[in-house]
Amino acid sequence: MADDLEQSIRENAQQPAKASGDSGSVEQHPLADQIEADRYLASKQAARSKRLGLRFTKIVPPGAE
């Protein structure tokens, strides 16, 4: 179901926000809304990633025991 939601968000962001009939006028979603949708989808994909966002490693030089 989450994939369906992501797909519908992606499709809605790509489609026009308004469209008229005979005159043929079309209005896109505002750029800020498109950017926000892209950030949302990217954050969802990053959260699903198996890689860690931040990794701490202790570095010990040789002979420092």
Beta strands, then each sheet from edge to edge (+ up, - down):
strand 1: 18-19
strand 2: 26-27
sheet 1: 1+ 2-
end
